Amino acid sequence: LALDENPTDTSASPARNEHWRGNLTKMRGTLGNDGLVSYTLGETLFSINQLIGQRISLLHTGRIHCRICGKRIKKAYGEGYCYPHFQSDPANSPCVLRPELCQAHEGKGRDIEWEKRNHAQPHLVYLADSGGLKVGVTAATNQPARWIDQGAHAAIVLAETPNRYLAGLIEVALKEFASDKTRWQRMLCGTEDDGVDLIQERTRLGGLLTEDLQTYLAKSSAPTKLRYPLDTPPAKVKSLNLGRAPEFSGTLAGVRGQYLIFDGGTVLNVRRHTGFELIITG
């Protein structure tokens, strides 16, 4: 891409400490043995946790690059795509957002080999405590990353299916009883004390499925607990749009989900800014 990452290189600009520069992608969250999530950014795996408590500045250079071809674009579609790749890339297929539409098990899709690798594979239907009870679908290999991305305090597997389509059918059957969306404001402002009983909810929701779908219910297991590097959740949040306000400074209070959370409640959805060329200084 047009701009390579350059972590912690201050030689060119002694007046400031340049922590990181590059094209934004979603942060990578790693769950430690103590349940604490550690966040890194970019291919260099630059640690975001180390910036917590520091005053930092964000500068969007005005450039946006497609995450697939690297082409400079005026507007990003989806999560960092140029329009042609937004229309053609299999990761933007309708069944990504609506698993019940998936046809990978029938050998169909935008890219058959991609579908075989990603959708014609075991999937999970899970329940998460993420700003309230949420039901969702993810590949079996994508836990706990999916739950971290959604800022869940806890998550539990409800069902295991051999493909994405069947997982989608279960999710649709339960949408009437549990949201399939993350209420991001409630998630960022919430605490563990606001949590729901996921074991109880798994029993309740599993019992609402038809007999044929109940055959995919998972064996009992304890919820996965997650903690985020955020001592005090904000009382209210205000979303930062780097496309409209390319410069911002504030003290990084913590991280949860895909959000950088600053003092005063300003938050940046990193994933939504995929492809934005960014410089972080302190």
N, C-alpha and C positions, 0 to 999 in steps of 0.2 A: 504494500500500500504506500501512499504518498509520504507518510510520516512514520518513521520507526520509533519504537518506544525508547526512551532515554531516561531510565530511573536514576534519581539522585546524582545528577551531574551538574555541579555548580560552577565548573571552571569557566564557562562562557558568560556567566552572569553572576558576579560575586555579590551583587546587591540583594539577591534573593536566593532562597533554597528551592531549587526545582526538584520536586519529588518524583513526578511522573509526567510523561507526555506520550500521546498516541491516539489511536482511534478507539473509542470506547466500545467495549463488548460487555456483556453481563458479567458481574462479579462471580467468582468461583467461591463457593462456601464449603468449608471442610468441617465436619463434626468431630470434635475431640472426644476423648474418653470421658471427660467430665461434662459432656453435653454442650460445651461452649462452641459456637460457630466462629471460625477464623475465615476472614475474607481476603482474597487476593484479586488483583486486577491485571489483565493482559497476559501475554505470553511470558513475560518476565516474572509473573506471579508476585508482583509488588504487593506487600502487606498493607492493607487498608487499616487494620486494627491498630497499627503503630501510630497512626495519625490522630486517633481519638484523643480528645482533650486539647488538641492544638488548633490554633487559628490558621486556616488555609484559604487560598484563593483559587477559584476555578476560572479559567479563560477558555472560551470556545473561540477558535480562530476564524470561524465562519465557513470552514470547510467540512463537508460531509462526504464520506466515501462508502460505496456499496460494500457490504460485508462479503459478497461473493466474488465480484470481479475487480473491486478496488477502484472503480471509476468514480471520479468526483461528480457529485450530483447536487442539484439545488434543493431537493426534498427527498427525505427517506420515506419509503413505504413499508408498512409493517414494522419490523424491528431491524432497520438498517439496510433495506434493499433498494436498488434501483428499480424502476417500474417493470422493465422486462423480466428481471429475476423474481420480482414479487409475483408476477403472473405465471412464471414457469417453474420456479424452484419447488421441489416436492415438500419442503418444510413449510410451505404456505398453502398446502392443499386444504380444502374445506374440512377434511376429517381431522386435521390437527386441532381445531377448535370444537369440532363436533364428531367425536369418535364413532358415533353410531352410523355415520356415513361412510366409514372406511370399507374399502373393497380389496384390501391387500390379501385377505384370505382366499379371494377369488382370482388372484393373479392380475388385478387391475390397479391402476394408479398412474400418476404423472411419470413416475420413474419406477418401473417394476422392481429393479434390483434394490433401490432405496427402500421401497415398501417392504420387501422381503426382510431386509436388515433391521428395519425400525418398527414396522407395524404388524407384520405377520410373525410376531414374537410374543412371548408371554407378557401380559399386562396386569396391572393391579388396579383395583378400585379401592380408594382409601377414604378415610374420614380424617379431617384435620381440624384442629382448634386454631383458626386463623381469623381473628376478628369475629368469631362466632363459628358455629358448626358449618363445615364445608365438605361436600363430596367431590371427588375428583378422580381422574384417570391418568396413569403414567406407565411407562415401560417398567418392567420388573427390575431392570438394571439402573433405573433412574432414582432410586431411593438411597439416601435421604435428600438428594439434591433438589428434587421437586418440592419437597416440604420446606427446605431452607429458602428456596426462591420465593415461596409464598409467605414467609415469615411466620410459619406455624409454631406455636408453643409446644404442640404435641401432635402426633399423627399415628394412625393405626390402620392396618390392612383389613379391609372388609372382604374382598374377593380376589381370586386369582384366576385369570382366563388365558386361553392359549393364543388369543389375538386381540387386537385393538377393538374390533367391531363388537365382540361380545361384552367387553368392558364398557363400551359406550351404551349398549342396551341396558346394562345395570344402572349406569349413571342416570340415564333418562328416566328409568322407572322410579328413581329416588329423588328427582328434582323437586317434586311436589312437597317433599318432607325435609329436604336439606338443600341449601343453596349450592350451586356449582360455581359461584363467583366469590372471589376474595374481597371483602369490604376493607379496602386498603387503609382508609382513614381510621377505622376502628382497630384494625390490626396494629397500626403504628402507635396508637395511643393506649392500647390495652396492656394488661399485666397478666401474670399467671393466675392471679386470684379471680380473673374473669372467666376462667376456663370452664369447659363442658366435660361431662363424664363420657369419654370416648368408648369405654367398654360397654357402658349401658346403652349408648347410642348404636353401637355395632349390633347388639342383640335386638334392639327395637327395629332398626332399619332392615336388618337381614330377614326378620320375620315378615316384612312387608313385600318381599319379592315373590314372584311366582315360583312354583315348584321347580320348573326347568332351570331358572336362574339361580335358585338356591343351591344347586349342585356345585356351583363355583365358589361358595362361601369358604373363606380361609379358616384354617385351624386357629384356635384361640391363641393370642399372644399379647404381651403387654405393649402399651403405647411407647413409641419412641419420643423421648423428651428432648427439647432443644432450648438452648439459652443463647441470647444474642448480646453482643458487646454494646449494651445500652443500659446505663445505670438507672436513668430516670426517663420514662416515656414522656413525650410532649403532651401538653394538655390539648392543644389543637395543632393542626398541620396545614402548611401552605405549600403547594407544589411549585417548584422552580422549573421554568422552561428556558433552556439555554438558547433556543432559537430566537426567543424574544428578548431575553436578558443575558447576553453572552458573558458577562463578568459578574462574579459573586464572591464575597468573602464572608467567612463566619467561622465560629468554633465548631469543629466536628464533635457532636455529642455522642454519636453512636451509629450503628448500622443494624438494619433488620430487613429481611427479605432482600429486595434489590434496591433498597433506598439508603442513601446517605442522609443522616438526620443531623441538622445543625441547631445550635442554640436559637431559641425563639420559635422553633417549630417549622422552619423552612426545610423542605425535603427534596432531594433529587432522585428521580427514578432513573437509575443508571441504564437499565435494560431498554427503556423507551428511547434513550439517546444513543443507541447502538449506531456506530459509524461516525459520530461527531468527533472531530479532532479537538482534543482537550489537553490543556496544560494545567497541572496542579502544582502550585508553589506554596511556600510557607515562610 
